Amino acid sequence: MSAQPLNGLKVLDLSRVLAGPWCTQLLADMGAEVFKVEQPGAGDDTRHWGPPWHTHGDEKVAAYFLAANRGKKSVAIDFSTEEGAQLIKRMAADADVLVENYRVGGLKKHGLDADSLRKANPALIYASVTGFGQDGPYADRAGYDYMIQAMGGMMSVTGQPDGTPGGEPLKVGVAIADIFTGMYTASAILAALHERSRSGQGAHIDMALFDTQLAVLANQASNAMVSGRDPTRMGNNHPNIVPYRPFATADRAIVIAVGNDRQFAKLAEICGHPEWAEDWRFATNAARVEHRDAICAKIEAILVDKSSDHWMALLLDAGIPAGPINSISEALADPQAVHRGVRQARGNGGLGATPMVGSPVRIDGQRADAALSPPALGEHTDAVLADYLDETERERLRADGVIA
């Protein structure tokens, strides 16, 4: 099987910032041809979300933009104009997928809403990504990841407990609601493509950051519903598993993630206290959760006397998941990351050699990496629009500021 099974799929990307672009980047990695429609002279907001900046000649773009836009062709069209909107309609008429993240009803005034475009192209899969979805009391509200993490419960379980140093609700260090929404949207598009292969009909996909944030609360949401009590912030402790946290050693902290009682018995042996596995307070995970502080204090009292390398060798030999707390640079330079080719640099576009983290998807031993690096603003306007407009028409629209 090809590592780019979406070859031949045409995606019209009207999205900006992160959730929508993350979705279309995944599709591009798997072979789709993605036309990223951007506002002439400005482009995606994230082009300006710096520093840090990536520069190449006269081009300057924020590093943020590079993270979510590889594999795409940038087409600069002002579809707030009548001629620009008509051009988007022509492109949508032979597209397979359209992804947008405008506020509910925002594209209807241009005739670019799902109903209008699907009437002209019933096979079109139209994915709308918004803060709160297409209906409900908050449908008209704008939504950004930070506020969604707050409203969706994520911040309530992230951070140190109240009453401890730094004890306050915290957001996750990356825009997790945006990223997961992008991934869910890509999954929904693939499902709709499968259904279309049988029925010939497209679909309107309604994705909300708020819905996604609630969904990815995972065990925390389930804990709340089953127990009737809200989970609290526990710092680096796990609410359901013990020991499952960082432990200090003689030189640096390491994370030990014991997932079952067999692993705990091996950990007890490594610590020189096999009797812990028979102690009624620690013999089962449920008991360890109840006596979390006692067992964690015993483990750390042992580990702190020797180096992280000493303990890592013993833990990994015993099959106990463990690892250091790396900085991002350390993680990218890790031998496993180097072997897997995670860190990449491509220079086949208008932004020159751009550093990036490649796709994690591998199919039959091949990486699903998009061929193109992130684009300069409007880099592919002429090449893409040549299929819709002759050179004279393109020059006229360029002079009028409709394209760039």
C-alpha positions, -999 to +999 in steps of 0.1 A: +000+000+000+012+035-008+022+058+021+001+084+004-032+067-003-050+101-008-032+108-040-057+124-064-079+139-037-084+176-041-089+196-009-099+233-008-087+247+025-104+279+037-092+275+073-068+295+093-048+293+126-045+257+138-075+232+140-084+234+103-048+236+090-038+207+112-065+186+096-056+196+061-019+190+068-027+154+078-045+150+045-016+165+026+008+141+044-013+112+031-012+125-005-041+149-009-035+180-030-044+208-007-051+244-019-047+267+010-067+298+002-053+329+019-061+366+020-038+386-004-012+406+015-020+391+049-024+353+047-031+330+076-030+348+109-002+324+121+022+338+095+025+368+119+025+349+152+062+355+160+089+356+171+106+333+164+107+340+126+119+319+097+134+341+070+144+333+034+153+362+012+125+387+014+101+362+029+096+362+067+071+339+084+065+329+120+077+294+131+041+287+142+029+287+106+055+261+096+041+236+121+007+232+105+011+240+068+035+216+051+024+199+019+000+227+008-002+251-022-009+287-012-034+305-034-041+341-025-078+350-033-099+377-017-133+360-017-149+390+001-151+403-035-177+390-059-151+378-084-131+362-057-162+343-044-170+332-078-135+318-082-138+298-050-172+284-063-155+272-094-127+255-074-153+240-051-172+226-080-145+200-087-131+196-052-135+165-031-132+182+003-136+217+016-124+227+051-134+260+067-133+275+102-153+307+099-179+316+124-213+300+119-230+317+089-199+337+080-195+323+045-232+323+036-231+360+026-205+350-001-225+320-012-197+297+001-218+279+028-222+242+028-258+242+014-248+264-016-216+246-026-231+211-021-260+220-043-236+227-071-214+197-061-234+170-043-203+149-038-184+176-019-174+168+017-177+201+035-161+203+070-169+232+093-147+237+123-159+262+149-156+269+186-190+255+196-206+239+166-233+249+141-261+250+167-267+256+204-267+286+226-230+293+220-230+287+182-224+324+174-194+327+198-158+327+186-136+300+200-099+299+207-080+270+222-071+287+255-107+296+264-119+262+252-094+244+275-108+266+303-145+261+295-141+224+286-126+213+320-090+207+309-076+234+330-094+222+361-073+190+361-040+205+349-015+220+373-005+217+410-032+213+437-046+243+455-026+252+485+008+242+470+034+264+453+020+274+419-013+258+426-037+271+400-055+259+369-031+257+339-035+252+302-017+224+284+016+236+268+003+231+233-031+240+218-046+206+225-082+214+217-072+227+183-049+198+175-074+171+186-102+188+167-080+188+136-073+151+140-110+143+146-120+163+116-095+144+094-109+111+107-145+123+099-135+133+064-120+099+058-152+082+070-172+105+047-150+096+018-156+059+025-194+065+026-192+086-006-174+057-024-207+037-018-234+063-021-218+090-043-230+116-018-209+141+001-216+153+036-215+184+059-192+177+089-198+198+120-168+199+143-166+219+175-135+226+196-157+225+227-172+191+219-137+177+212-122+191+244-150+173+264-143+141+244-106+141+251-111+145+289-112+107+285-108+089+319-112+122+338-147+128+324-155+091+330-142+094+366-165+124+372-196+108+358-191+074+376-181+089+410-203+120+410-172+140+421-151+164+401-115+153+396-090+177+411-056+189+400-029+165+410+002+179+395+022+150+380+003+123+398-022+101+379-057+099+393-061+062+387-026+046+386+002+044+412+032+047+410+029+068+378+048+100+382+083+116+382+108+105+409+140+123+419+172+104+415+208+115+424+211+136+393+177+142+376+141+132+378+128+103+358+092+093+351+082+058+361+049+045+347+038+013+364+007+000+347-001-032+365+007-052+397+033-074+379+053-043+370+050-031+406+064-063+419+094-059+396+099-023+408+098-035+444+126-060+437+147-033+419+143-011+450+154-040+472+121-044+489+102-073+473+080-074+505+062-042+492+044-064+466+028-084+495+020-055+517-018-051+518-014-013+513+005-018+481-003-052+466-029-039+442-032-008+422-064+001+440-046-002+473-017+019+460-041+047+449-054+048+485-019+049+499-003+069+472+018+092+494+033+063+515+045+041+486+058+071+465+078+083+495+093+049+499+103+046+463+118+081+461+138+075+493+155+046+475+159+062+440+175+094+452+207+076+463+218+066+427+219+082+393+191+082+367+213+061+343+216+034+370+179+032+376+169+035+339+191+005+330+174-016+357+139-004+350+141-009+312+157-043+317+127-053+338+103-040+312+090-012+333+081+020+313+105+048+324+121+078+308+138+111+314+120+145+314+135+160+282+135+195+269+121+197+233+156+200+219+166+169+238+136+150+226+142+159+190+179+148+194+170+116+211+185+085+193+151+071+187+138+104+172+170+105+150+165+069+138+128+075+130+137+106+110+113+128+130+132+161+125+133+172+089+143+202+067+129+208+033+137+235+008+115+229-022+094+260-018+094+298-016+104+297+021+137+279+014+148+252+038+122+250+066+128+229+097+098+208+107+087+177+126+076+151+100+044+131+099+043+102+125+022+081+101+039+050+086+022+027+061+039-005+051+072+009+063+069+041+044+065+075+060+034+095+050+053+127+044+040+155+021+063+163-007+060+201-003+074+224+024+052+251+039+044+277+012+051+313+008+020+335+007+004+331-028+033+310-040+011+288-061-016+312-072-007+313-108+000+276-111-033+266-095-055+292-111-042+284-146-068+256-146-096+281-141-084+314-157-063+324-186-033+347-181-052+378-192-079+372-166-053+365-139-035+397-146-067+417-144-077+401-111-043+407-098-044+444-108-078+446-090-064+430-058-087+400-061-057+376-063-020+379-055 
